[in-house]
């Protein structure tokens, strides 16, 4: 297992020189002329800039012989993208081919010329020469968790002096640009009516080793005009000392820029570790004592359990809107009545079940009180009309709230509007509760730790089958655990760069997170197609780019030249990505893909991974590979750290369950009570999770069911593999009314007059519990709570047997020394 914690390491530097020589056999751009070709170079681990060659007009064999230089850190994954374009002055430039080259695969010290075949069906080629030379500069100190890398950051404060501004430039703006920075550019309006100091200031954050420069010019003037520019390289500045620059524009000679460079603190404002945070570890120690006492009582044990004998028990739930919220109360009430609620260490929710969780955690001691009161409160909410949430007054309120939120600096979307609607439906007005407030319910280990789940996806160009990453929310932290990066929950939505908090925003009200967790609107048409057909044959292939793996083709070519040559597989120790050529789909396919994959409504958020870079050994880290379920593993430039925003959606678009948080190795969960509140396909969530875990090599028991069991499910199933030591015991509770129809309590039969109380419609859109219904009758609400409570209590023996098995397994593991 790779290190769970972050550590410092030193990285040497190299200079990569890339000479774009020529292309050959490029097809005609239209019926009359050849293409007008240029090549762009993108190496985001070295610069924000996309470098381009000159354009060679009307040529099928353009020759450039242009050389570009990049300074690279050797411990970072350096992926160079070479893209061949056809320039078009009328419409959008056409991307013809892209070649992805891992610099790690290039030899050091000697030039190497490569001719890349661009099209397997044609003779198009691109000829490039690479040279990698080691630099003698002092090694750079990197902070890394083995997957991501944080590099030292410098700040530049630019102060514009507003004294003596001529009238002819009043109201115009000065453009201040540092392309190799997080912010890229600022614009400051020139006005003599400013603050008391007659100055205006902005700040840039830059990777220290990139040697960026600040460029200033008056808006409207051409930046390429050297006479109108002030160019100042960072390396020319004395750190900690304010320096003056005069903007060389004739009409405002008196305009002064005061520049001050400084080093940002080395301590990060995020946690780059795969391990649990200290707050959660302390919680688990406290909760273990509560759980041990409860287990001793409920199991009639003769002695206290030792700390290493106490199983970690968790509750996981599915989504389902108001149905999931209602059913959750019944499930927890059943555990409470059996004195088992105190044995639970985690509760995870998805979509609608998070509504109920958030209501419960408004009371810091909710699990120690009778649940009749919160159930009555929920009943009052879910049986009342929701029309007021859509009144003109509320709509005006939503508009004002969205405007205020945007002015504060948040990214806003219709998902925020949905969160405000949820707030109105569940609270009748503004609820100031925040996620971090739930820590009060955990400070003594008095309640289970709540975990909420969302999925980070691409806002376009990808379906959730292509790109999905779990984003976990707890009262302590928010994190993408595939990357081992976490921020304080109150900092979610603020702006980060390279692990530094660069713009702190007030913590969002909880409703905005509920909008994310139950964002039922962000599905794209491709996801809907997969959900309906479970097929990725026609449309998936029709909309994908054509990718060639040149390393494989090169190996085959060598084998053809020498039949005795062994075609060994790529070394497992190699961390270099394969060289690939990507040919974009055609215009028709591209248009279809845009229609199918564009998410009309998403939860756009500031990306707290922004700026962080990928470690060269990232794909060997166990923490990353366990949840590496995207098709971009060999495309590190397309991973989340290089994105400006997160696109967070309801996790139900992939699996309508919240297992992944509990399957993190660090949590060591032994027993999972899986409450499935779906009206159809009542084993789908657990079956999909088992398939997902098998693909990701995450320990999970096999889900084996007969067709009869699927057609007529009973109340509870135990899935357990004693020989699979790391797999949790799963107790799965489908939403069924089996013996409940005849028994109002376990062992207590219904009278004829009570027969109707056991009848629930749990299928089809005609069911009162269908997804879009958010208002129940008192009778329907009461029935669903009693059903889910009954199903738990009626399976007490099976639950206790699973707990005993987990204790025995922990004792056996301890005695054998495997813990």
N, C-alpha and C positions, 0 to 999 in steps of 0.2 A: 504494500500500500504506500502510495506517495505521501509525502508530508502533508498533514492537514492544515498546517499553519504557514503563514507567510514568512519569508526570510530574505535577507539581503544576499545578492551575489554580484560579482564584478563581471562586466562585459567589455571585451575589446571592441574596436571599431575597424571597419573596412571601408574602402572606397569602391563602389561599383561603377564601372564605366560601361555604358551601353551605346554602341554604334549601330544605328539603324542604316543598313547598307542599301538594300533594294528589295523590291517585290517583283515577281514575274507572273506573266500570264493572267493578269487581272482582267476579268471579262468587261465588256462594254457596259457603260452605265445606262445607255439607252440605245436606240436604233442608229444613232448618227455619230456619237462620240464615245471615246474611252472615258474611264473614270478619272476624276481629279482627286488623287490620293494623298493622304497624309497619315502619319502614325502618331497616336497619343501614348504616353507612358504614365502609368499610375503605380506608385509605390508608397502607400499611405503610412508605412512605418518609418519613412524617411522625410516626407514632406506632404503638406496638404495640396500642393500644386499638382495639376495634371499638365505635364510637359508635352509639347507637340512639335513635330517637324514642320518644315515649310510644305506647302501644297505643290505637288507636281501635276500640272494640268494636262488633260487629254493624253494619257499615256497608259498603256497596258503593262509597261515595265518601268515604273518610276524608280529613280535612283536618288537617294538622299545623302548618304555618307555624313550624317550628322551624329555627333557624340554628346551624350548627356551623362552627368555625374551625380551620384547619390552617396551620401554618407550614411552608413548603416551600422546599427548595433548588432553584434554577432549573436547575442543570446535571444534576439527577437525573431519571430517568424517574418521573413522578408519575402513577400510575394509580389512579383512584378507582373503587371498586366500590360501587354503590348496590343493595342487595338488599331486595326487598319480601317480607315474611314474613306468614304467618297464625299467630298465637299459639295454642298449644294447651296447656291446663293439664293434660291427661291424658297425651297422648303427645308425641312430638317435634314441635317447631314446624315447620311446612311452609314451605319456600322456594318462593316462587311465581315470581319473576323476578329476574334480576340485570342491571344496566346497567353496562357498563364504559366509563369516560370518561377519555380522556387529557387531563390538565390543560393540556398544551402546546397543545392545539387551541382553548383558550378565550382570548378577547380580554382584554387587560389594561386595567384602569382603568374599565370600565363594566359594570354588571350585564347579564347575558344570561339570559333565561328560556328554558328548553327543555322541550318536552313530548315525552316518549319514548313512542312506540307500543310496547306490550309484547307484543302478540300479533297476528301478521299475519292470523289468522282471526277476530279479535274487535276490540272497541273499547277494550280496557284501555289506560290511559295513566298515566304518572307525570310530574308537573309539578315541576320543580326550577329554582331560580335560582342562578346562579354569579356570584361576583365575585372577580376576581384583582387585588390591589393590591400594587405594589412596595413593599418595606420599605427604609428608609434605613439599616438596620443595616450594620455593617462586613462586607464580603464574607468568606465562609467559604473556607478553604483545603482543597481536596480533593486526594487522591492517586488517580490513575486510570490505567488502561491503555487507555482508550477504550471498554471494555465494562463493567467494574465500577468502583465508586467506594468508597474508604475515607474515612470521616469521622473527625474528632478524637473521641477517647473519654475520658471521665472515669471515675474510680473512686471508690466510696464504701465506706469501711470502717466497719462498725457493730459496736461492742463493747458487749455486754450485761454490766453489772456484777452479779455474783452474790452480793454481800455482803448479809447480813441478809434473806434470802428467807423470807417467812412460811411456816409449815407448810401453810397451807390452799391454797397455790399450788405447793407442791413437786410436781415431776413434770409440771406443765402446761407448755405451750409458748407462747413469744412468736412471733407472726407478723410478720415484717419483709418488706414488699412495696415494690418499685419496679417498677411495671407497665411503664414505658418503659425497661427494662433487659434485658440478656441473660438474667439469672437469674430475673427476675420476682419470686421470693419465696424466703425462707429461713425455716425454723422452728428455734428454739433452745429446748431443754428447760431449764426452770428447776430448778436444783439447787444447794444450798450445797456439795456435794461436786464440785468442778470442778478445774481446773488450779491451779497454785500461785498464779496471779494472781487467782483468783476471777473470771475473765472468760471470755467466749466471743465469738468474732469471726466475722463473715461479710463477704463483699465483693460489691458490685454493679458492673457495667460498663454505662455508658450513653453514648449519643451526646450530645456536649456541647451541641449546639444545640437539643436537644429539651426542655430545662428540666424534667426529671422531678422527682418528689417521692417521699420515702420515707414510708411509712405503717406505723405499728407499733400492734399491739393484741394483747390476750391471746386465744389460741385459744378458740373457743367463744362469744366475744362478737361481736355483729354489727358488721362494719366500718363500716356506715353510721351507727352511733351515735356522734355527734361527741364525746360525753363520755368515750368509751373509746379514743379515737384520739390518737396523736401524729403530726401531719403536718408535714413539714419540706421545703420546696422546695429543690432543689439551689442555685438562684441566691441563696438567703439565707445560704449557708455561705461562710465565708472559706477559700479553698483552701489546704491545707497546715497548717491550724490545727484542732486537735481541739476540738469543741464538745459540750456536755452537753445532753441532753434528758431530761426526766422523763416517764415513761409515765403518763398521767393515769388510772390505775385505782386506786380507793380502797383495795383490799386490799393493794396493793403500791406504795404511794407512794414507797418508797425505791428502787424499781428505776430505775436510770439507764442511759441509752443514750449512748454516746460516739461521735460521728460525726466522720469526718475525710475530706474530699473532696480529691482530687488529680488531676493530669493524667497520663494514661498516656503512655508514650514515643511520639514521632511515628514512630519506625522500626518497620516492620512485621516480624512473625515469619513472613511468607510473601513469596513473590516474585510480583508482579503484572506479568508480562511475557509476551509471546508468543514472545520469543526463547529460545534455548537457554540453560541456566544456564552459568556460567563453568566449573564442573567438567567439564561435557560438552564444552565448547569445547576445554579443555586436553586432555581425553582424545582428541578427534578429531585434534588436532595431533600427539600422540604416535602414535596409531594410523595416521595417514596415512604416517608414516615407515616403520612396519612393513609396511604394505600396499604402498608403493612398492617396497621392497626385494623383497618376495615377487613382485610383478608383473614386475619386471625379470627375475627368475630364471625364472618359469614361462612368460613370453612370449618369452624370449630377446632382450630389448631390448638395443640397443647403448649406450644412455645411461640415466642415472637420470631418472625422471619428475619434473617440477616439481610443486610442491604443488597448483597449479590444474589439473593433468592427471590427478591420481589420482582414479579414480571411487570413489564411495561405494557399496559393495556390502553388501547385507543379506540375511539369511536370515529367512524367515517360515514359521511352521508352523501347522497346524490342531490342534484338540483331538482327543480320542479315547481318553482314559483311559490304561490300560497300553499299548495299541497305539501311541498317539502317543509315549509315553515311550520305548518300545523302538525305534520307527522313527527317532526323532530321533537316537539314537546311531549308527544305520547311516548316515544322511545326512551327519552330521558326520564320521564315519570316512571316508566317500568323499572328502569335501573335503580332509581331512587327508592322505590317501594321494596326492592330486594336487597337494599343496603349495598348495592354494587357501584353506585355512582362515585363513591369515594375511592374506588379502586382504579378509576380511569385517569390516565395522565394527560391524554390529548383528545381534543375534539376537532375534527377537520370538517370544513364545509365547502360546498360549491353552490354557486348560483343561489336559488331561493332559500336553501337551508341556512345561508349566512344571515338572512334577515332575522331568523329566530335566534341565532347565536348572539348577534349584536344586541338584541333586546335583552337577553338574559344577562349579558355582561355589564349592563348598566347598574346592576346590583353587585357590589363587590363580594357578597356572600351568598349568591343565588343558590348554589348547590346544597347549602346547609339549611335552607328554608323549605317549607312546603311549596311544591311547584304549582299548587292550586291557584295561587294568586297570579303568577305570570301567565298561566294558561287562560285564566279569566280575562286578563288584559289583552292577550292575543285574540281571544274570541271576540272581544269588543271591537278590536281593530278590523278583523277579517269578516265580521258580519255587518259592518257599517258601509254605507255608500261611499264610493271613491270619486264620485262626480266632482266634488269640490276641488280635487287635485287638478282638474282641467278647466276651472272657471277662468273668466277673463282676468280677475284679480291675481290668481295664482300664475297665470301665463305671463302677466306683466312682471310679477315678482321673479319668475325664472329668468326672464330677459335681463332684468337689472342685476341679478346674481351672476349670470354668465358674464356680463359686461365688467362687473367688479373683479371677477376672477381673472379675466384676461388682463385687466389693468395691473393687477398684482404681479403678473408675469407667468401665470400658469398657461400651459397649452389647454385649449378648451375644445370640446367636441360635443356631439349630440349625446354621447355617453354621460357627460356631466348633467345634461338636461334630464336624462332618464334617472340619474341619482336623485335629483331634486324631486322628481315625481314620486320615487320610492319614499323619500322623506315625508312628503305630504300624505301619502297613503298610509304610512305606518305611524306617523306622529301628529298629523293634522297641522303641522307648521314646522318651524325651524327647530332642529335638534342639534345642540352645540357639541354633542359627544364626538370625541376623536378616538382613533385607534389606540394611541398611547395611553388613554384614560383607562383602558382595560388592564393595565399593569396593577392597578389597585386590587383587582380580583385575584392576583397571583402572588402578592408579596409574602404570604405565609404558606403558599402551596395549598390554599384552601379550595381552589377549583381546578378543573383540568385546564391545560394551556390551549387556547383556541388558535387554530391555524386556518388561514384562508388561502385559496388558490386561484390564480388566473394564468392565462397562457400568453406569452409573447410570441407574436407572429409577424409576418410581413404584411404591410398594408396593401401591397399589390404584388403582382408577378409570381406569388407563391400561394399554394394552398397549405392547409395545416398538415397535410401529409408530407409536404416538402420541408416546412420550417415551423418548428414549435419548440418553445422553451418554457419550462415551468417557472412561474414567478410566485414566490411564497410571501405571505403577509402574516406577521405575528405582532402582538402588542410591543415586542421588543425591536423587531427588525423587519425590513423588506429586502428580499434578495433573489437573485437568479442563481439557484444553487448548483446549476451545471458549471458555472464559472467560479463558484466559491467567493462571491462578492455580496456584501450585505451593508445596508445603511440603516441608521436609526429610523424607526417608523415615522417619527415626526418630521424627517427630512425628505420623505417621499414627495416628489413633485418639485423639489428645489433643483437648482442647476449645479452639476458637478463637472469637473474636468480633471482627468488623471488622478481620480480619487480625492480631489480637493473640492470642498464645498465653496463654489464661487458666487452663488447668489442664493441666499437663504430666504425661503418663502414661508409664510405662516402655515402651520399644519392644516391640512384639509379637514373639513367636517367628514364624519364617517359616511355620510350619504354618498359622497363622491366615489368612495371606494366600493360601496355596495353597487353603484352603477356599473363599475368595472366587473365585479365578481358575478353579476347577473346580467351581463350585456348580451341580451338575446337578439340584438339587431345587427351584429357585425359579421354575420355569415356571408361569404361570397358564393357566387353561383356554382363554382367548382366544388366547394365544400358540400353544398346542397346535393350536387350530382353524386358525389361519393356516398353521402349519407343515404341517398335513395337507392343506389344501385350497388354499392360496395365494389365498383369496378373502376379501374383506372386505365382501361384499355384505349378506347378511341380518343376521348377528349384530352386525356393526359398527354398522350403521345403527340396529338395534333398541335398542342400549344407549347411544347418544350423546345428549347434550343438543341441543336445538334452538337454533341460533345465527342471529340476524339481524344483518346489517351495516347499521346505520342510515345511515351516510354515503352508501352506494350508493343506498338508498331515498330519501334526501333529495334527492340529485342527480337521480334519475329524476322525483321529484315536481316539481322546478323545471323540468325539461324538458317535462313535461306542461303546466305553466303557460305556458311560453314555448318553442314548438317550434323557434325559431331559436337557442336556447341550445346552445352546444357542450358535450358531455359529455366534457370532457378527463379523462384518467386522472389519478390521484393523482400529484402532483409527486414525482419521484424524489428530490428534495432534502428532501422532508418526512420528518421522523422521528416525527411523531405517529401513534399507533396509531388504528385505526378505532374509532368508537363502536359497541359491540355490545350486543345484548340476548340473554342466555342464559336459556332456559326449561328447567329441569331435566326430565330424563326422568321419566315417571310412576313410581308406586310399584312396579308390576310390573317395568318396565324397570330401575329402580334396583336391585331385588332381584336380577334376572338379572345385571346388571353387577357387583354385589358378588360374586356366585358366580364369574363368569367372569374377573374381573380381580384378585381378591385373591391375593396371592402368599403361600402358606402358610409358606414358608421363604425368608428373604432375608438378605442380609448387611448388617444395620443398623449404621451407623457414625456417629459424631459428624461433623457437616457442617462442614468447615473453611472453607467459604464463608459461614458463618452471619453475619448482620449486614451484610455487604457489600451495597451498593445498585447499581442498574442505571443506567448513564450514559444520558443522554437520546439520544445518538447510537449506542447499542450496535449497532443492527441495520445500521449502515453500515460497521462495522469488518470488514475482510477476514478477520481471524483468527476472528471469531465466525461469520460467514456461511459460511465454508468447511465448518464442521462443525455448522451449525445445522439439524439433522435432526429437530427435534421440531415438533409442531403447536401449540406454545405461543409462537411468536415474537411474536405480537401480544398475548400475555398475560404480560407481564413479572412480574406478581405471582405467577405460578405457576412461575417459574424457580427453580433450585436455591438461590440465596442466601436465599430466603425460607422454605426448608425447615429443620426442626430436624435432620434426619438425611439421610444418603445411603443409598440402597438399591442395593447393588452386587451384580451377578450375573455369571455366566459370559457372556462376550461371544458365545459360540456360539449364544445364543438369537436373535441377529439374523444375524450372519455368523460361521460357524465358521472364522475366520481372524484374523490379527493384523496386517493391513495398515495400519489407520488411523495408528498411531504412525509408520510409515515414510513416510506421505503428508503429514506436516506439512511445509509449505514450507521451514521453517527447516533441516530435515535434509538437503535436497538429495540424496536417494537416487537413484542412477543405475541400478543393477541390483538386482532383487529375485529371489532364488531361492525360489520358492514351493513348499514341500513339503506336499502334501495327503495326509493319512493317513486319509481317509474310505473306507469300504468300498463306498459307493454314491454315485451322482451325483458323479463324480470331478472335475467342473469347477464344481460349484455355488459353492464359496467364491470362486473368481476371477471367475465370472460375476456373482455378487451384488455383489462389490466394484466391478466395472465399472459396474453399474447404479447403485449407490450414488454412485460418483464422478461419473457423468454428471449425476445429480440435484443434487449439491452443487457441481458445476463444479470438481472437483478433477482435475488432469491424470492420466489413466490410459489405457493403450492399449485399443483395442477388442478384445474377445474374440470371434473369429469361428471357428466350428467347424462341420464338416459333421455330419450325423446319424451317418455311418459312424464318424467320429472319436469321437463321444460314446459310441457303442455298443461300439467296439473301440479304446480309447485306446492310444497308444504311450507310451513312457517319459518323454518331455520335449517341451514345446511352447514356442516363443519367440513372445511377443506384443510387437511393437515398431512404433512409428509414427515414422519419422525426421522427419516434418514437424511432429510434436507435441513441440516442444523440451523442454517441462517434464515430459513423461510418462516414467516409468522404463521400462526394458526388463524384461519379466517372463519368467522361465523357470519354467514350471509343471511340476511332477513329480507326476502322479497315482500312487496306490498300485496299481501293476499288475505282474504277473509276465508280461512279454512275452518278450523274448529270454532272460531269466533261466531260463526252463524248459529251454533247450537249452545255455546257456553258464554255467559256474560262475565264469568271469572273462571280461572282454571279449576275444574272440578265442580263448578256450579252451573247446572243446566238452566237454559232460559225457559220461562213459562210460555204458554201459547200467546199470552198477551205481550210478551217481550220479544216475540219472534222478529218483528220488523226492525228492532234495534240492531240486529245482527246482519242486516241486509245492506250492502254497499255496492254501488255501481262503480267498478274500478277498471273500466275499459271503454275506449271510444270517446269521440268528441261529445257524446251525449252525457258523459259522466260529469257530475257537478265539480269534479276535481281536475278537469282538463286544464292545461297549462295556462291558457289565457284568462281563466276565471280567477279574479282576485277578491270576489265577494261571495261568502258562503252563507247559507242559512245556519241558524244555531244548531239545528239537528244534524246537518251534514258535518259541521265542525266537530261537534261532540262525538259523532260516530267515528271519525277518523282518528281523533286523539285516543279514544278508548280502544280502537282496533290495534294501533301500533303499540300501545301500552300492554295490551293483552298478549300480543305475539311475543313480546320480550319475556313477560312473567311466565308464560306457558312453556318456555324453553329454558327455565332456570337450571334444570339438571344438566343440559348440554353446555350451557355457559360455564357452570361450575366445573364440569369435567375438563373443558378447555383450559381453564385457569389452573386446575391441578396439574394437567399435563405440562403446562408452561413452567410451573414451579419445579416439577420433577426434572424437566429438561435443563433448567438453570442449575439445579443442584448437581446433576450428572456432569454438566460442562465444567462446573467449578471443581468437582472432585477429580476430573480427568485432566485439569489444568488448561483447558481450552479457552477459558475466560481471561 
